[in-house]
Amino acid sequence: MVTSAAAQRSSLLNNDPSVLYVKDDLGKEISFIVGESCKAFATKTGGRQLGVYRSGIRVELLEMTDKVYRVRGETSHGAVSGWVNPKQLLSKDADFIENLKNLYDRELKVRELIANQSVAIGMTIDEVATSLGEPSKKTSKITKDGRTGRWEFIEYNEEKKFNYIRDFRTGLIFKQFSHSTIEETAKIVIDFEDNVVTSIEESEDNGSTRVSRIIPPVVLKF
């Protein structure tokens, strides 16, 4: 995955949370060859038949769930975008159905993490930045084995201190500002290797929180 675009769709129509939109979410083109002639349907659950993709034609992947793909290709009625069974498609990647399902599952998990402003081991640095924003501190190192680094997200609380002074003439007590103190209230330390998160240390005043984990970015062989 290049970046998570759940909150920045190129079209307001691309808002089904159960669908992965190829251009928005992957930033690349994926195509298949139709193996067996297959019917194209209007919705991901079936519905009206839009046409038939003949064996041997090339179709472009537009959208997908973990079970069905929406593709665009030529039928006897012209170009049609419809939902099909991926088992009727062919690819040079023999494991494309499993690989795309892993990618789909990961994308939905990343969307959930970003919506909750959370992070997990296995996220990319770009995904972390989308979820948490820019870090308070950055360090990085490049060696012969690759790039490693650390991002720190620190939250502070400013507390103003006051002195109470009695006016000896009137006997009244006045509140006078003295100084401010800044205390660290929460901190997230994220280590990464080759732009993928490898460890997370998270602490708050009320203790540590549980760190979650997702699979690293899926490498597609298209």
SESE-172880 format. One line per field, with one value per residue (C-alpha): residue number from 0; residue in one letter; chain; x, y, z. Coordinates in steps of 0.25 Angstrom, whole numbers. Layout:
# SESE-172880
nr	NUM, ...
rest	A, ...
kette	A, ...
east	X, ...
north	Y, ...
up	Z, ...
This chain:
# SESE-172880
nr	0, 1, 2, 3, 4, 5, 6, 7, 8, 9, 10, 11, 12, 13, 14, 15, 16, 17, 18, 19, 20, 21, 22, 23, 24, 25, 26, 27, 28, 29, 30, 31, 32, 33, 34, 35, 36, 37, 38, 39, 40, 41, 42, 43, 44, 45, 46, 47, 48, 49, 50, 51, 52, 53, 54, 55, 56, 57, 58, 59, 60, 61, 62, 63, 64, 65, 66, 67, 68, 69, 70, 71, 72, 73, 74, 75, 76, 77, 78, 79, 80, 81, 82, 83, 84, 85, 86, 87, 88, 89, 90, 91, 92, 93, 94, 95, 96, 97, 98, 99, 100, 101, 102, 103, 104, 105, 106, 107, 108, 109, 110, 111, 112, 113, 114, 115, 116, 117, 118, 119, 120, 121, 122, 123, 124, 125, 126, 127, 128, 129, 130, 131, 132, 133, 134, 135, 136, 137, 138, 139, 140, 141, 142, 143, 144, 145, 146, 147, 148, 149, 150, 151, 152, 153, 154, 155, 156, 157, 158, 159, 160, 161, 162, 163, 164, 165, 166, 167, 168, 169, 170, 171, 172, 173, 174, 175, 176, 177, 178, 179, 180, 181, 182, 183, 184, 185, 186, 187, 188, 189, 190, 191, 192, 193, 194, 195, 196, 197, 198, 199, 200, 201, 202, 203, 204, 205, 206, 207, 208, 209, 210, 211, 212, 213, 214, 215, 216, 217, 218, 219, 220, 221
rest	M, V, T, S, A, A, A, Q, R, S, S, L, L, N, N, D, P, S, V, L, Y, V, K, D, D, L, G, K, E, I, S, F, I, V, G, E, S, C, K, A, F, A, T, K, T, G, G, R, Q, L, G, V, Y, R, S, G, I, R, V, E, L, L, E, M, T, D, K, V, Y, R, V, R, G, E, T, S, H, G, A, V, S, G, W, V, N, P, K, Q, L, L, S, K, D, A, D, F, I, E, N, L, K, N, L, Y, D, R, E, L, K, V, R, E, L, I, A, N, Q, S, V, A, I, G, M, T, I, D, E, V, A, T, S, L, G, E, P, S, K, K, T, S, K, I, T, K, D, G, R, T, G, R, W, E, F, I, E, Y, N, E, E, K, K, F, N, Y, I, R, D, F, R, T, G, L, I, F, K, Q, F, S, H, S, T, I, E, E, T, A, K, I, V, I, D, F, E, D, N, V, V, T, S, I, E, E, S, E, D, N, G, S, T, R, V, S, R, I, I, P, P, V, V, L, K, F
kette	A, A, A, A, A, A, A, A, A, A, A, A, A, A, A, A, A, A, A, A, A, A, A, A, A, A, A, A, A, A, A, A, A, A, A, A, A, A, A, A, A, A, A, A, A, A, A, A, A, A, A, A, A, A, A, A, A, A, A, A, A, A, A, A, A, A, A, A, A, A, A, A, A, A, A, A, A, A, A, A, A, A, A, A, A, A, A, A, A, A, A, A, A, A, A, A, A, A, A, A, A, A, A, A, A, A, A, A, A, A, A, A, A, A, A, A, A, A, A, A, A, A, A, A, A, A, A, A, A, A, A, A, A, A, A, A, A, A, A, A, A, A, A, A, A, A, A, A, A, A, A, A, A, A, A, A, A, A, A, A, A, A, A, A, A, A, A, A, A, A, A, A, A, A, A, A, A, A, A, A, A, A, A, A, A, A, A, A, A, A, A, A, A, A, A, A, A, A, A, A, A, A, A, A, A, A, A, A, A, A, A, A, A, A, A, A, A, A, A, A, A, A
east	0, 5, -3, -16, -27, -39, -41, -37, -45, -43, -58, -69, -75, -64, -69, -73, -64, -64, -58, -44, -42, -30, -26, -29, -23, -12, -8, -5, -12, -16, -21, -25, -28, -42, -40, -55, -65, -72, -84, -83, -92, -97, -94, -84, -95, -100, -113, -115, -106, -98, -92, -82, -67, -62, -50, -37, -40, -32, -40, -35, -38, -45, -50, -50, -55, -49, -59, -62, -55, -61, -54, -55, -54, -61, -74, -83, -90, -77, -69, -75, -71, -77, -74, -68, -63, -48, -47, -51, -39, -24, -11, 4, 3, -2, -6, -12, -26, -19, -9, -20, -28, -17, -15, -30, -30, -18, -24, -37, -29, -20, -33, -38, -25, -24, -38, -35, -22, -14, -2, 3, 15, 16, 10, 18, 24, 14, 3, 8, 9, -5, -10, -2, 3, 18, 26, 32, 46, 52, 65, 70, 82, 86, 95, 99, 87, 77, 70, 66, 61, 52, 40, 35, 22, 21, 10, 12, 3, 6, 2, 2, 7, 2, 6, -5, -1, -7, -9, -5, -12, -26, -24, -29, -22, -18, -14, -1, 5, 18, 23, 19, 24, 23, 22, 22, 8, 9, 19, 20, 33, 33, 45, 45, 54, 53, 40, 33, 30, 37, 34, 25, 27, 15, 13, 3, 1, -9, 1, 4, -5, -6, 2, -5, 1, -2, 5, 15, 11, 8, 17, 9, 15, 7
north	0, 14, 22, 20, 29, 25, 40, 46, 39, 44, 43, 45, 32, 24, 23, 8, 4, -10, -7, -5, 5, 2, 16, 22, 12, 5, 16, 6, -1, -16, -24, -39, -48, -54, -69, -75, -65, -59, -50, -36, -32, -18, -20, -27, -36, -39, -32, -28, -35, -24, -33, -44, -44, -53, -63, -57, -42, -33, -26, -15, -16, -4, -9, -21, -28, -40, -48, -41, -31, -20, -19, -12, -18, -20, -28, -30, -18, -9, -6, -10, -8, -20, -29, -43, -55, -54, -70, -67, -58, -61, -54, -56, -56, -70, -66, -53, -56, -59, -47, -38, -43, -41, -27, -24, -29, -20, -8, -9, -11, 2, 10, 6, 10, 23, 26, 24, 31, 19, 11, -3, -11, -14, 0, 8, 22, 29, 22, 26, 40, 40, 34, 43, 54, 59, 54, 63, 57, 49, 41, 32, 24, 18, 6, -4, -12, -2, 10, 10, 21, 26, 35, 41, 47, 55, 62, 72, 79, 94, 97, 111, 114, 126, 133, 138, 152, 160, 175, 180, 193, 186, 172, 167, 155, 155, 144, 147, 139, 133, 124, 112, 97, 88, 73, 61, 54, 44, 38, 29, 24, 17, 10, 6, -2, 1, 10, -1, 0, -11, -7, 3, 8, 15, 22, 31, 36, 25, 14, 7, 3, -10, -10, -16, -23, -24, -31, -22, -16, -27, -28, -30, -37, -30
up	0, -4, 6, 13, 6, 14, 18, 4, -7, -21, -22, -12, -17, -12, 2, 4, 17, 12, -1, -5, -17, -25, -30, -17, -7, -16, -26, -37, -48, -47, -59, -61, -73, -72, -71, -72, -78, -66, -63, -59, -48, -43, -28, -20, -15, -29, -34, -49, -59, -68, -78, -80, -81, -91, -89, -92, -91, -81, -70, -60, -46, -40, -26, -18, -5, 1, -8, -21, -30, -38, -52, -65, -79, -92, -94, -106, -101, -100, -88, -75, -60, -52, -40, -43, -36, -36, -38, -52, -55, -58, -54, -55, -40, -37, -22, -26, -19, -6, -7, -10, 1, 11, 5, 7, 21, 24, 18, 26, 39, 35, 33, 46, 53, 46, 50, 64, 63, 67, 62, 61, 58, 43, 39, 29, 33, 24, 31, 44, 40, 34, 48, 58, 50, 50, 61, 72, 70, 58, 57, 46, 42, 29, 28, 18, 24, 21, 28, 43, 51, 63, 64, 77, 79, 92, 99, 109, 120, 124, 138, 143, 157, 165, 178, 188, 193, 204, 203, 216, 214, 211, 217, 203, 197, 182, 173, 165, 154, 158, 147, 138, 138, 126, 129, 119, 120, 109, 100, 88, 83, 70, 64, 49, 39, 24, 27, 34, 49, 57, 71, 79, 93, 99, 112, 119, 133, 136, 131, 118, 107, 99, 86, 74, 61, 47, 35, 28, 14, 4, -8, -21, -33, -43
